[in-house]
């Protein structure tokens, strides 16, 4: 496989290929072996990205009217839980002239609305499904075969892997999804994470959840559960991608959004920073410093904030000096200003900011109504 490597921290990162590419290549090989009666050890596959893969075929089982074989997933330098697993295709001759596709062991089943597939169907996404069917049809055409074929994709390790993914929350039970829009895994890809966040938001909307609950991560989830007594399965962890999550919420039609976040993340929103990862921007100290100055904090307090390392340290300084309540009210209102600007005025927003050390620090007007 030849791709242009990504560079991360001056290290070239190797791309990989998706479960969808593995499934398509295995199906192609199995169809060839079924129609020719000869072993196929390698196949080439042109991915939607335009990259040609040359993939090794493993664990071949040949019967008279059925072939089963696998391709091993290679995620490159991307930290993917599916790296190294075998993705199988079983191809059988059947009556008629149709080519059918379904999922077998380890491929999840859709149980909730909101996904591309219908309820009850195998979780084989649109692009991989098209790739698989096209590869099988192409082999049939080359070999002059116009009969029927039944194609089953199996991922035996998918049952266990699914327990470590968000699939059950998305309504995918019994295994993992067969994924990939380009056929190639880009290492350290942010787009895959953003897509998964957007998908979870869509599923919750499709299942009738009227209020979207967003929190960056585990601190927020713990606060929701332990302090607000809200089922964390109703919340979406948006990681650092607050802006993208809000954009999806608007796209799918949410009219009410409750945002609950640790002050170390959410304070950045008060400056309009919608990607809260530290490599994008920090500005925590500057935001506290500016708002403390607007509250009339003296020079000694401002200098102490400037030297502080953590937000909890800044909060302690402000609390001791008697400015904390005013500063947090300003910061919370600015968060609401920028969030409201992002989503528009017809969406009701509630924002809660907390600290593990100090508990609830501030919330916007109307938040209690959403809770």
Secondary structure as UniProt FT lines:
FT   STRAND          6..8
FT   TURN            9..10
FT   STRAND          11..13
FT   STRAND          16..17
FT   HELIX           19..36
FT   STRAND          42..46
FT   TURN            48..49
FT   STRAND          52..56
FT   STRAND          58..62
FT   STRAND          66..72
FT   TURN            76..77
FT   TURN            81..84
FT   STRAND          86..94
FT   STRAND          99..103
FT   STRAND          106..107
FT   STRAND          109..110
FT   TURN            113..114
FT   TURN            119..120
FT   HELIX           126..143
FT   STRAND          148..154
FT   TURN            156..157
FT   HELIX           158..162
FT   TURN            163..164
FT   HELIX           167..170
FT   STRAND          172..173
FT   STRAND          175..176
FT   STRAND          184..185
FT   TURN            187..188
FT   HELIX           190..206
FT   TURN            207..208
FT   STRAND          211..215
FT   HELIX           218..226
FT   HELIX           232..234
FT   STRAND          235..237
FT   TURN            239..240
FT   HELIX           242..252
FT   STRAND          256..262
FT   HELIX           263..266
FT   HELIX           267..271
FT   TURN            278..280
FT   HELIX           284..294
FT   TURN            295..296
FT   HELIX           299..307
FT   HELIX           311..321
FT   HELIX           324..343
FT   TURN            345..346
FT   STRAND          348..355
FT   TURN            356..358
FT   STRAND          359..363
FT   TURN            365..366
FT   HELIX           367..370
//
